[in-house]
Amino acid sequence: MTDIGDSLFHEGQVVWVLRSDGSRRAAEYVGQAEMSAWFGGAPRVIVVYPDTAAGEAVEVDRVVAREGA
């Protein structure tokens, strides 16, 4: 979907992280995780969850922009 250095999101943008059970969790986009470029696998991005202030690297395909936010 994206290559490292080419992003669909901008730093600080509010997004949804889609979970495996079909639910979504509010998050804030921080930046791209470059791990996938070195180790293979799907491209990942870093998000922070405002409810816990915890960060996570998630597959970019699981992140969508929040509309109206």
N, CA, C and O atoms as CSV, one atom per row, in Angstrom:
chain,resi,resn,atom,element,x,y,z
A,1,MET,N,N,0.817,-1.188,0.000
A,1,MET,CA,C,0.000,0.000,0.000
A,1,MET,C,C,0.866,1.260,0.000
A,1,MET,O,O,0.609,2.192,-0.762
A,2,THR,N,N,1.883,1.288,0.847
A,2,THR,CA,C,2.826,2.404,0.809
A,2,THR,C,C,4.234,1.845,0.893
A,2,THR,O,O,4.446,0.717,1.336
A,3,ASP,N,N,5.179,2.642,0.467
A,3,ASP,CA,C,6.584,2.301,0.635
A,3,ASP,C,C,7.130,3.159,1.757
A,3,ASP,O,O,6.572,4.213,2.062
A,4,ILE,N,N,8.205,2.723,2.370
A,4,ILE,CA,C,8.847,3.520,3.398
A,4,ILE,C,C,9.217,4.864,2.794
A,4,ILE,O,O,9.785,4.926,1.704
A,5,GLY,N,N,8.894,5.938,3.502
A,5,GLY,CA,C,9.159,7.276,2.998
A,5,GLY,C,C,7.967,7.870,2.269
A,5,GLY,O,O,7.972,9.061,1.955
A,6,ASP,N,N,6.953,7.075,1.997
A,6,ASP,CA,C,5.748,7.542,1.314
A,6,ASP,C,C,4.576,7.196,2.220
A,6,ASP,O,O,4.270,6.021,2.421
A,7,SER,N,N,3.922,8.205,2.764
A,7,SER,CA,C,2.914,7.940,3.775
A,7,SER,C,C,1.540,8.431,3.366
A,7,SER,O,O,1.401,9.443,2.679
A,8,LEU,N,N,0.528,7.695,3.801
A,8,LEU,CA,C,-0.858,8.102,3.595
A,8,LEU,C,C,-1.331,9.035,4.698
A,8,LEU,O,O,-2.365,9.688,4.558
A,9,PHE,N,N,-0.586,9.102,5.790
A,9,PHE,CA,C,-0.980,9.857,6.980
A,9,PHE,C,C,0.090,10.882,7.324
A,9,PHE,O,O,1.215,10.807,6.830
A,10,HIS,N,N,-0.268,11.843,8.176
A,10,HIS,CA,C,0.718,12.811,8.637
A,10,HIS,C,C,0.818,12.729,10.159
A,10,HIS,O,O,-0.130,12.315,10.826
A,11,GLU,N,N,1.946,13.118,10.693
A,11,GLU,CA,C,2.180,13.051,12.129
A,11,GLU,C,C,1.100,13.823,12.883
A,11,GLU,O,O,0.786,14.965,12.549
A,12,GLY,N,N,0.539,13.178,13.905
A,12,GLY,CA,C,-0.502,13.794,14.710
A,12,GLY,C,C,-1.910,13.567,14.203
A,12,GLY,O,O,-2.873,13.947,14.869
A,13,GLN,N,N,-2.052,12.951,13.027
A,13,GLN,CA,C,-3.384,12.694,12.468
A,13,GLN,C,C,-4.106,11.655,13.316
A,13,GLN,O,O,-3.509,10.665,13.739
A,14,VAL,N,N,-5.400,11.885,13.563
A,14,VAL,CA,C,-6.186,10.905,14.301
A,14,VAL,C,C,-6.656,9.821,13.343
A,14,VAL,O,O,-7.112,10.106,12.236
A,15,VAL,N,N,-6.538,8.572,13.786
A,15,VAL,CA,C,-6.831,7.416,12.948
A,15,VAL,C,C,-7.588,6.367,13.757
A,15,VAL,O,O,-7.685,6.447,14.982
A,16,TRP,N,N,-8.116,5.392,13.043
A,16,TRP,CA,C,-8.667,4.184,13.652
A,16,TRP,C,C,-7.691,3.055,13.390
A,16,TRP,O,O,-7.123,2.963,12.302
A,17,VAL,N,N,-7.491,2.194,14.380
A,17,VAL,CA,C,-6.750,0.953,14.181
A,17,VAL,C,C,-7.789,-0.161,14.172
A,17,VAL,O,O,-8.500,-0.361,15.157
A,18,LEU,N,N,-7.875,-0.880,13.066
A,18,LEU,CA,C,-8.836,-1.967,12.929
A,18,LEU,C,C,-8.298,-3.205,13.623
A,18,LEU,O,O,-7.159,-3.613,13.394
A,19,ARG,N,N,-9.119,-3.794,14.467
A,19,ARG,CA,C,-8.700,-4.960,15.245
A,19,ARG,C,C,-9.192,-6.245,14.582
A,19,ARG,O,O,-10.087,-6.216,13.737
A,20,SER,N,N,-8.606,-7.356,14.969
A,20,SER,CA,C,-8.944,-8.644,14.356
A,20,SER,C,C,-10.389,-9.061,14.613
A,20,SER,O,O,-10.944,-9.842,13.840
A,21,ASP,N,N,-11.008,-8.561,15.674
A,21,ASP,CA,C,-12.403,-8.920,15.973
A,21,ASP,C,C,-13.406,-8.017,15.244
A,21,ASP,O,O,-14.612,-8.147,15.453
A,22,GLY,N,N,-12.926,-7.112,14.399
A,22,GLY,CA,C,-13.796,-6.229,13.641
A,22,GLY,C,C,-14.037,-4.881,14.294
A,22,GLY,O,O,-14.596,-3.983,13.665
A,23,SER,N,N,-13.624,-4.722,15.548
A,23,SER,CA,C,-13.783,-3.434,16.220
A,23,SER,C,C,-12.664,-2.499,15.790
A,23,SER,O,O,-11.751,-2.898,15.067
A,24,ARG,N,N,-12.738,-1.273,16.232
A,24,ARG,CA,C,-11.683,-0.302,15.919
A,24,ARG,C,C,-11.337,0.470,17.183
A,24,ARG,O,O,-12.161,0.633,18.083
A,25,ARG,N,N,-10.100,0.937,17.226
A,25,ARG,CA,C,-9.607,1.660,18.396
A,25,ARG,C,C,-9.029,2.995,17.942
A,25,ARG,O,O,-8.257,3.060,16.986
A,26,ALA,N,N,-9.413,4.056,18.643
A,26,ALA,CA,C,-8.918,5.390,18.323
A,26,ALA,C,C,-7.425,5.481,18.632
A,26,ALA,O,O,-6.954,4.975,19.650
A,27,ALA,N,N,-6.695,6.133,17.734
A,27,ALA,CA,C,-5.254,6.290,17.908
A,27,ALA,C,C,-4.798,7.563,17.210
A,27,ALA,O,O,-5.566,8.213,16.501
A,28,GLU,N,N,-3.535,7.902,17.424
A,28,GLU,CA,C,-2.908,9.034,16.747
A,28,GLU,C,C,-1.688,8.505,15.996
A,28,GLU,O,O,-0.866,7.780,16.556
A,29,TYR,N,N,-1.584,8.876,14.726
A,29,TYR,CA,C,-0.463,8.450,13.892
A,29,TYR,C,C,0.802,9.180,14.329
A,29,TYR,O,O,0.798,10.399,14.505
A,30,VAL,N,N,1.876,8.428,14.500
A,30,VAL,CA,C,3.157,9.014,14.902
A,30,VAL,C,C,4.147,9.011,13.741
A,30,VAL,O,O,4.821,10.011,13.498
A,31,GLY,N,N,4.235,7.903,13.033
A,31,GLY,CA,C,5.181,7.817,11.922
A,31,GLY,C,C,5.287,6.400,11.410
A,31,GLY,O,O,4.571,5.505,11.860
A,32,GLN,N,N,6.183,6.206,10.471
A,32,GLN,CA,C,6.369,4.884,9.883
A,32,GLN,C,C,7.397,4.091,10.665
A,32,GLN,O,O,8.386,4.638,11.154
A,33,ALA,N,N,7.155,2.811,10.774
A,33,ALA,CA,C,8.106,1.892,11.402
A,33,ALA,C,C,8.941,1.285,10.288
A,33,ALA,O,O,8.395,0.656,9.381
A,34,GLU,N,N,10.217,1.459,10.337
A,34,GLU,CA,C,11.082,0.992,9.245
A,34,GLU,C,C,11.504,-0.454,9.399
A,34,GLU,O,O,12.293,-0.952,8.595
A,35,MET,N,N,11.001,-1.139,10.410
A,35,MET,CA,C,11.373,-2.538,10.639
A,35,MET,C,C,11.066,-3.414,9.439
A,35,MET,O,O,11.867,-4.280,9.086
A,36,SER,N,N,9.905,-3.204,8.797
A,36,SER,CA,C,9.512,-4.088,7.704
A,36,SER,C,C,10.451,-3.982,6.508
A,36,SER,O,O,10.608,-4.944,5.755
A,37,ALA,N,N,11.071,-2.830,6.329
A,37,ALA,CA,C,12.008,-2.665,5.220
A,37,ALA,C,C,13.242,-3.541,5.415
A,37,ALA,O,O,13.810,-4.052,4.450
A,38,TRP,N,N,13.647,-3.707,6.659
A,38,TRP,CA,C,14.842,-4.502,6.945
A,38,TRP,C,C,14.537,-5.983,7.077
A,38,TRP,O,O,15.331,-6.822,6.651
A,39,PHE,N,N,13.393,-6.312,7.663
A,39,PHE,CA,C,13.114,-7.701,8.002
A,39,PHE,C,C,12.007,-8.335,7.167
A,39,PHE,O,O,11.642,-9.488,7.396
A,40,GLY,N,N,11.476,-7.604,6.213
A,40,GLY,CA,C,10.399,-8.133,5.389
A,40,GLY,C,C,9.057,-8.007,6.088
A,40,GLY,O,O,8.970,-7.497,7.204
A,41,GLY,N,N,8.039,-8.465,5.437
A,41,GLY,CA,C,6.701,-8.377,6.011
A,41,GLY,C,C,5.985,-7.129,5.544
A,41,GLY,O,O,6.518,-6.328,4.776
A,42,ALA,N,N,4.765,-6.983,6.027
A,42,ALA,CA,C,3.933,-5.848,5.643
A,42,ALA,C,C,4.488,-4.554,6.234
A,42,ALA,O,O,5.041,-4.561,7.334
A,43,PRO,N,N,4.341,-3.435,5.505
A,43,PRO,CA,C,4.765,-2.147,6.053
A,43,PRO,C,C,3.982,-1.842,7.338
A,43,PRO,O,O,2.798,-2.158,7.445
A,44,ARG,N,N,4.652,-1.236,8.290
A,44,ARG,CA,C,4.039,-0.902,9.576
A,44,ARG,C,C,4.159,0.586,9.856
A,44,ARG,O,O,5.047,1.269,9.347
A,45,VAL,N,N,3.244,1.062,10.676
A,45,VAL,CA,C,3.280,2.441,11.148
A,45,VAL,C,C,3.201,2.420,12.669
A,45,VAL,O,O,2.755,1.442,13.268
A,46,ILE,N,N,3.641,3.508,13.278
A,46,ILE,CA,C,3.586,3.652,14.734
A,46,ILE,C,C,2.374,4.511,15.078
A,46,ILE,O,O,2.165,5.574,14.493
A,47,VAL,N,N,1.578,4.037,16.032
A,47,VAL,CA,C,0.443,4.799,16.535
A,47,VAL,C,C,0.534,4.863,18.054
A,47,VAL,O,O,1.185,4.035,18.693
A,48,VAL,N,N,-0.135,5.869,18.617
A,48,VAL,CA,C,-0.251,5.988,20.074
A,48,VAL,C,C,-1.734,6.033,20.403
A,48,VAL,O,O,-2.508,6.745,19.763
A,49,TYR,N,N,-2.115,5.260,21.413
A,49,TYR,CA,C,-3.508,5.221,21.858
A,49,TYR,C,C,-3.699,6.260,22.962
A,49,TYR,O,O,-3.036,6.177,23.996
A,50,PRO,N,N,-4.591,7.240,22.767
A,50,PRO,CA,C,-4.750,8.312,23.753
A,50,PRO,C,C,-5.301,7.832,25.097
A,50,PRO,O,O,-5.036,8.455,26.125
A,51,ASP,N,N,-6.059,6.740,25.104
A,51,ASP,CA,C,-6.640,6.269,26.362
A,51,ASP,C,C,-5.610,5.648,27.299
A,51,ASP,O,O,-5.822,5.614,28.511
A,52,THR,N,N,-4.492,5.156,26.753
A,52,THR,CA,C,-3.457,4.532,27.589
A,52,THR,C,C,-2.080,5.167,27.417
A,52,THR,O,O,-1.168,4.883,28.192
A,53,ALA,N,N,-1.922,6.019,26.415
A,53,ALA,CA,C,-0.640,6.642,26.065
A,53,ALA,C,C,0.399,5.600,25.648
A,53,ALA,O,O,1.598,5.875,25.664
A,54,ALA,N,N,-0.062,4.404,25.276
A,54,ALA,CA,C,0.838,3.342,24.826
A,54,ALA,C,C,0.968,3.404,23.309
A,54,ALA,O,O,0.013,3.729,22.603
A,55,GLY,N,N,2.154,3.091,22.824
A,55,GLY,CA,C,2.400,3.064,21.398
A,55,GLY,C,C,2.450,1.646,20.881
A,55,GLY,O,O,2.650,0.698,21.640
A,56,GLU,N,N,2.265,1.510,19.566
A,56,GLU,CA,C,2.305,0.193,18.950
A,56,GLU,C,C,2.659,0.345,17.477
A,56,GLU,O,O,2.274,1.321,16.835
A,57,ALA,N,N,3.393,-0.623,16.948
A,57,ALA,CA,C,3.641,-0.703,15.508
A,57,ALA,C,C,2.586,-1.632,14.926
A,57,ALA,O,O,2.492,-2.794,15.323
A,58,VAL,N,N,1.797,-1.129,13.992
A,58,VAL,CA,C,0.726,-1.929,13.391
A,58,VAL,C,C,0.860,-1.916,11.876
A,58,VAL,O,O,1.437,-0.991,11.303
A,59,GLU,N,N,0.325,-2.945,11.230
A,59,GLU,CA,C,0.363,-2.999,9.770
A,59,GLU,C,C,-0.433,-1.836,9.194
A,59,GLU,O,O,-1.534,-1.540,9.658
A,60,VAL,N,N,0.115,-1.189,8.202
A,60,VAL,CA,C,-0.512,0.000,7.614
A,60,VAL,C,C,-1.909,-0.319,7.074
A,60,VAL,O,O,-2.764,0.565,7.036
A,61,ASP,N,N,-2.152,-1.547,6.663
A,61,ASP,CA,C,-3.471,-1.938,6.145
A,61,ASP,C,C,-4.539,-1.944,7.228
A,61,ASP,O,O,-5.729,-1.978,6.915
A,62,ARG,N,N,-4.139,-1.910,8.492
A,62,ARG,CA,C,-5.091,-1.906,9.610
A,62,ARG,C,C,-5.391,-0.498,10.114
A,62,ARG,O,O,-6.110,-0.341,11.101
A,63,VAL,N,N,-4.857,0.527,9.458
A,63,VAL,CA,C,-5.021,1.910,9.918
A,63,VAL,C,C,-5.797,2.700,8.876
A,63,VAL,O,O,-5.465,2.684,7.691
A,64,VAL,N,N,-6.843,3.397,9.337
A,64,VAL,CA,C,-7.636,4.248,8.456
A,64,VAL,C,C,-7.840,5.599,9.121
A,64,VAL,O,O,-7.900,5.699,10.347
A,65,ALA,N,N,-7.947,6.636,8.302
A,65,ALA,CA,C,-8.166,7.984,8.825
A,65,ALA,C,C,-9.544,8.068,9.465
A,65,ALA,O,O,-10.502,7.462,8.985
A,66,ARG,N,N,-9.633,8.828,10.559
A,66,ARG,CA,C,-10.929,9.077,11.201
A,66,ARG,C,C,-11.564,10.268,10.516
A,66,ARG,O,O,-10.976,11.348,10.473
A,67,GLU,N,N,-12.740,10.083,9.988
A,67,GLU,CA,C,-13.445,11.183,9.322
A,67,GLU,C,C,-14.151,12.039,10.345
A,67,GLU,O,O,-14.688,11.538,11.333
A,68,GLY,N,N,-14.144,13.344,10.098
A,68,GLY,CA,C,-14.818,14.271,10.977
A,68,GLY,C,C,-14.095,14.547,12.272
A,68,GLY,O,O,-14.649,15.178,13.172
A,69,ALA,N,N,-12.855,14.079,12.379
A,69,ALA,CA,C,-12.097,14.304,13.614
A,69,ALA,C,C,-11.013,15.333,13.375
A,69,ALA,O,O,-10.262,15.663,14.293
